[in-house]
Amino acid sequence: MSFHRLLALYERSRESNHTLVLCTVIKTAGSTYAKPGAQMLIAPDGEYAGLLSGGCLEGDLREHARAVAATGEARIVSYDLRSSTDQLFGLGAGCEGAMDILLTRASDANGWQPLPFLAAAHRRGQHCRLAFVVASGDPRFEPGLSFPAEGALPEVAREDPGLTILMAAAGAAADNSQVHAAPLDVSLFVASFTPPPTLLLLGGGPDARPVATLAAFLGWRVVVADHRSNYLEPARFPSEVRLVETRAAEVTGAVRLEDHSAAIVMSHHLDSDLHYLRALARSAVPYVGLLGPAARREKLLSDLGADAALLRPRLRAPVGLDIGGRSPESIALSIIGEVHAALAGRGGRPFSETAG
């Protein structure tokens, strides 16, 4: 789950010095809405950011969060909805799954950790791993304590053999799993946080706007490049979208192609698209989409010459899933759907064909 859903509530609460409770899924069984590593934040007034269920559990979690916020003592809340006769809190969710959720307090008293660590990694677009103490027989390491599970040992860890043992155990653990540091009788959950994809739109015309809007809504980082300044008016795009004015032939000097998970060529200008495709063919961008019909694709590939062979294995053209609809918004949905599926290693098939 992307941290971007939690970021706004964290920043507002920190500015107003309102205590938050961080809820982290540490274990699941069966069919659950969220998986280990998913998180949400709960504010004192009950406002929350992020989802751990389809709304079935959030109300009860608020009640537990009030106690954690008041005492500062972390707790694990368990839900088991696998029984068809279970009417948990009168909800009768019938989700056929079980979930353990760790609740921890984040406030000025503990430097709001681990939220600043997660926010910094999110802003840098970096993968990070974070360990939480979930059970402890050692009074030095209380449940709820968190620390980075990778990278160099901090000075305090070098001075404390116990922390060194914990960090070594966390570093060896698989992503989003629990591990027991036997010498200390401490159990850890190690969460992995993957940065959001970065999408490059090569062409900022009217149909690029809904693509950028949908991608930004998902928390993706979006860059729009075009040689036409009138297409790069900030008011046309979400505020977090980066706009780059550059000639197509000079795009590699203006944008680091290797920083992007996917690129969509959609300038509606044949010569510009050819320059973009040539640059992408010589890059390592794993997903390249091209807007337009198959005949246009073949024309451009023919003009690419030897570079076409470098591009074909990664090229999706015409870009998008076949979902019907001809409006810019429908086309944007089909493009984002295909990019999302491709980056996740999925084929974009209906769940009704893959379930079970």
N, C-alpha and C positions, 0 to 999 in steps of 0.2 A: 504494500500500500504506500502510495506516495505521501511524503510528509507535507506536501503543499496544502492538503486539506486541513492540517492542524496548525499551519503557520500563522494565519491571521488571528486565531483565537489566542495562541501563545503570545504573540506580540502585543495584543491589546491588554491581556491579563498582566503581562510583565510591566507594561507602562503604568497600569493602574494599581499594581501590586496586589492583585487578586490571586489567591492560591488556586492551583489547578491540580487535578488528579489525572495521571496518565494511566490508561488501561491498555495492557499488552496481552494479546493472546499467547499463551505459552504451551498449550497442548490441545489437540482436537482429536475426535474419533467420529467416524461416520461422516454424514453430509452436513457441513456447516457453511454458513455464509462467509465467514472469515477463516483464515488459516493462521498457523503459528507465525508470529511476527507482526500481525496486523495490530493497529493501535487506534485509540481515540482519546480525546481530551474532554474532561468534564469541568465546567466552571462552577463557582459557588451558587450561582442563580439557576443552575440546571442546564444552561446552554452547553451543547456539546458539538464537537467537530470530529468527523470520521464516523464510520459505522462498523460495528462488529456483528450485527445481525440485521435483518430487514426491519428493525424497529421493535422486535419482540423482546429484547433483553435490556435495551437502553434505559427504560424507566426504572427497572430494578437496580441497574448499575448505578444510577444516580443516588439511590439511597445508600448503597455501600460507599460511594464516593464521599458523601457527607461525613461519614465516620472517619474515613482515611484522612480527609482534609482537616478534621478537627483534632485528631490524635497524632497524625504523622506516621502511624504504624501501618506498614504495608499489609495487604491481605490478598489471598487468592480466593476468588469466587468461582464456584463450579456450577455448571448447568448441564443437565442430561435430558435431552428431549427425544431419546430414542424409543421410548414407549409410546405406542399409538394412543394409549389411554391417559397419558400424562397431560394434565391441564395446568401446566406450570403457571402459578399466579393468575389463573383464569384465562391464560392466553391461548392454550391449546395450539402451540405453534406447529407441532408435527413436523419438525425439521429433520428428524431422524439422525441427530448428531449430538455430540457432547463437547463441551468446551471448558477449559480452565483459563481464567483471566487474572493476571496480576495487576493490582491497583497500587500505585505509588504516588506520594505527594511531591509536587514540584512547586517551590516557593522561593522567596528571597532567602530564607533560612539555609537552603542547600544550594544556592546559586542557580536555582531553576533546573538543575541537572535532572535528566540528561538532555533536556530540550535544546539548550544552546549548542551542544555537540551535534545533535541531529540537524538543527537548523543550519549550522555552518557547513556540514557535509552536503546538505541539499542545495545550498546556494552555490557551492563549488562544483556541483554535479559529480560528486565522488561517491563511490561505493564505501560503505562503512559497516562495521560489526560492533555490536554493543552487548555486553554481558550483564545480566540481572541476577542477583542472589535471590533464589526462590525458596530455599530452605537452608537452615544453618544450625549446626551444633556448636558453633564458635561465636561467642559474644562479640568478637571484634567485627564480624561481618553480618550485619542484620539483614533480614529479608527486605528487598527493595533497593539495596545498594546497587549501583550500576557503575560500569567502567568500560572504556574502549577495549575490545577484544582482539585488537590487532595493532601493529605498529610498535614503536619503541616503548620500553617500559618507562613510566614517569619516575621522577626522582623518589617520590614517596614509596613506590613499589620496590625500588632498588634497596631501600632501607628496611623494608618489611618482608621477611621471607614468606609470610603468609600470603601477601598480595602477589608475590612472585609466583607462588604455586597456583593461585587462582587464575592469573593471567595466562600462565602456561596451559592450564586446563581449558580455558576459554579459547585460546588460540588454536588448540587442536580439535575443538568441537566442530561438528558439521553446522552449516547454516540452519537457523531456526530449529534448534534442537536443544535438549537438556543433557547436561553432563554432571557427573558427581566427582568433586575433588576429594577423594577418599582421605588423604592425610589430615584434612581439616574438617571433614564431615559437613561439607558445604555443597549444595546443589545449585547449578547455574542454568539459566536459559540464555542462549546466545542467539540474538536476533541479527538478521542481515538486511541491510537497507540498500536497495539498488537505485541509482539515480534515474530520473525520468529520461526518456528518449529525447534526442534533439532532432527536430525536423527542419530541413532546409527547403524552402519554397523558392524556386528559381522562376520568378515571374510574380508580379504583385497585382495583377489585374483584378477585375471585380469578382471572379470566381476563386481567387486566392483568399479572399477575406473570410468566407465561411470555413475553409479548410483550417486557416490559422486560428479561428475562433474555437472550433471543436477541439483542436489539438491543445490549445491553451486551457480549455475547460478540463481536459484530462490531466493537466499539470505538466504537459510536455514543454520543453524549451523550443521556441520557434524563431527561426531567422527567415526573413523575406528579403531577397535580393532582386534588384531590377535596375535597368538603366534609365527608366522613366521616373523622374522625380515626382510627378503628379500622382503616381501610384504608391508613393511611399509617405503619404500624409499620415502622421501618427494617429489622427482621429479615425482612420479607417480600420485600425486594428486594435486588439486588446493591448493594454498598456505595457504588458510584459514582453511583447513581441519585439525583437530586435530588427531594425530596418537598415539595409545596406544598399547604398546607391553605387552601382558599378556597371561598367560595360560587360557584356557577356564574355567577351574575349579575355577579360582581365579578372574574372571571378576568382581564380586561385590566389591572386594577390590581395583580394579583399576579404575572402572567407576561407577559414581552415576547413577544407572539406572533410578531413579525417576526424573532426570533432562531432560529426553528425551520424546519427543512426540510420537516417533515411533522407532521401532527396526526391522532390517532385519537380519535374521540368514542365512548366506550364506558362510559358511566356506568350504563346500564340504567335510567335514570330520565328519563322523557319530558321533563319540564319542564327538568331540568338540561341535557339534550342540546340542547334548543331554544336555551337561553342560549349554550351553547358554539358551536353552529352560527351563531348570529347574530353573535357576536364574530368567528368565523373568516371569515364572509362579508365582513366589513368590513376584513379583514386581507389581507396579501399572501402568506400561507402557500401554497406552490405545490401541496401535496398535502394533501387532507383526506379521511380515511376515516371511515365511519360504520358501526358494528356494528349488525346487525339486518336483518330482511327488507325486501323492496322496499315492502310496504304501509306499514311504519313510516317508511321514508324519505319516501314521498309525503305522509304525514300531517305530518311535520316541515317539509318544504318548503312545503306549503300554509300552515302556521302562520307561516312566515318572511315571507310576503307578498313585497314588492318585493326583499327581501334574497336571496331564492332565486335570482334571476337572476345575482347576483354570485357565488354559490357553485357553481352547477351545473357550470361548465366544469372545476372543480378537484375535484369531489366523486366519490369512489369508494364506492359504496354499492349492495349490501352490500360491505364492504371485504374484500379478500383474493383470492387466486387459487383456482381450483377444483381442489384437489388431493385431494379426498376426506378423510374423517376428521372426526369430530365432537368429539373431545376438545379441551380447552383448549390443549394443546400443539400439536395439529395445526392448530387455528385460528390460533394464534400464528405458526406456520411459514408459513401461507398469507398472513397479513397482512404479516409482515416480507418475504416473498418479493415481494409486490406493491410494497411501498414501495421496496425495493431496485431492482427493475426500473424503476419509474417515475422515480426520482431519477437513474438511469443512462440514461434515455431509451430503454429497451427495453420490449418488449411482454410479456416473460415466456414466450415460446414455447420449446418443447424445442429443444435444440441439433441434434437429429437432423433437424429441419425447416429449420434455418437454416444448417447447416454447408455450406461450399462455395459 
